[in-house]
Amino acid sequence: MRRLVSRIQKRVPRQRLIATVPKASLGALPMLISFELGFALLAGYFAAHFFAGKKTSEPGRFPSLVFEVQDYRIHLHHWLVFLVVLVGATLFNFFLFTPFLFYGFFGGAIFQGLWHYEDWPRIVSKQKKV
């Protein structure tokens, strides 16, 4: 699995791709389905961008959820936390406001975490012994 992820990351020129796609256009396609969905995706994206670190390994406005278990470091990225909440809310048919606004906001935050950070697949890593 790790090889597959690294091969995909090597083939996609991430920084060039991020620079060429205007951020506002990310909500354009969902707005064809629903204005609420497009607005919520953009709001979630920009909220996560505001609160999270600007670059990989840079601290954001909220501390990261990092746990140390024996020799391993477990980093619960914000996209993973939002994904668990989104799946749980979907399974239990729970939402605040309208479903498009609620689920769209979480979808935008998830997309921001996957789109902007190069370490997004690195959840469990072995710590270096001192």
Secondary structure, 3 states (H helix, E strand, C coil): CHHHHHHHHHHCCHHHHHHHCCHHHHHHHHHHHCHHHHHHHHHHHHHHHHHCCCCCCCCCCCCCEEEEECCEEEEECHHHHHHHHHHHHHHCCCCCCCHHHHHHHHHHHHHHHHHHCCCCCCCEEECCCC
